[in-house]
Amino acid sequence: MWSLWAMVIGFGLDLLLGDPQGWPHPVAAIGRLIAALERGLRRIFPATPGGERAAGGVLWLLTVLTAAGVPALALWLCHRVSPWLRLAAESVMCWQILAVKSLRVESMKVHDALAAEDVEGARRAVSMIVGRDTRRLDRAGICRAAVETVAENTSDGVVAPLVFLALGGAPLGFFYKAVNTMDSMLGYIEPPYRDLGYIPAKADDAVNYLPARLSALLMLAAGDLLGMDVGRGWRIFRRDRYRHASPNSAQTESVCAGLLGLELAGDAWYHGVLHRKPAIGDPVRAVERADIPRACRLLYVTAALALAVCALARWAAVRCLL
């Protein structure tokens, strides 16, 4: 039950505080570990497709063991002192694992820049939350990119972490964040990451498979609570949920596109290379600046439903074990 309460408290802290600027963050430390391991392993393994895939597998294993093992050891030591100290420490860890408020804050920076007619500032703001090149984006492209990011990260940044927190507390939550961070840093199909990032990318697909689908269903429920067109959301979800190179990313994007009546995705530039990608959703209307806060409302209601589902599941599991 300590981990259950820590998850609830951490969720509340995230809603109140988000990610305070200037504070050390464990996910940033995971990113530095990945970068250091990449440099070291590239020197050890041969620069061949097979050698780089092997290096990627070793990197993945070392990263997840460290990311889960360090907090597990820290919580064990805290519990030796006092269960209340463990609760406090795990609550802070859960807060750092979740990203509800920060996702809203960063996406609303895009909205506010567009409201001020600062298109270049909006490009800079959206570049902080997407992996694509943003220099070529017009106002509609900027809005579309922000909405897509909120939709996709509703799963990656909120629902999936809650699922892993419910399954195994903060250590498993950090395991998930490590897997997700490796995919963000290494999971590209262009050199120099095509082979090194192969295993991290496939592992991310595997661990997100069920959470992404749960996220989509919860987002549909959130859309119903917000009075959106759930019938269209369900239809677009059923039709377009696999229109992405990842088996997971379009799950929530398709729901969001259907609920808002937008066409999302499509061609995008990454590292100077144009990637042809299918569109998701129907252009019932043109995307607009106001769609960013609409997507954020979907995010918040979906997050609340996910917390309720995960907390109830954790409570039921504990009751069965007792």
Secondary structure, 3 states (H helix, E strand, C coil): CHHHHHHHHHHHHHHHHCCCCCCCCHHHHHHHHHHHHHHHHHHHCCCCHHHHHHHHHHHHHHHHHHHHHHHHHHHHHHHHHCHHHHHHHHHHHHHHHCCHHHHHHHHHHHHHHHHCCCHHHHHHHHHCCCCCCCCCCCHHHHHHHHHHHHHHHHHHHHHHHHHHHHHHHHHHHHHHHHHHHHHHHHCCCCCCCCCCCHHHHHHHHHHHHHHHHHHHHHHHHHHHHCCCCHHHHHHHHHHHCCCCCCCCHHHHHHHHHHHHCCCEECCEEECCEEECCCEECCCCCCCCCCHHHHHHHHHHHHHHHHHHHHHHHHHHHHHHHC
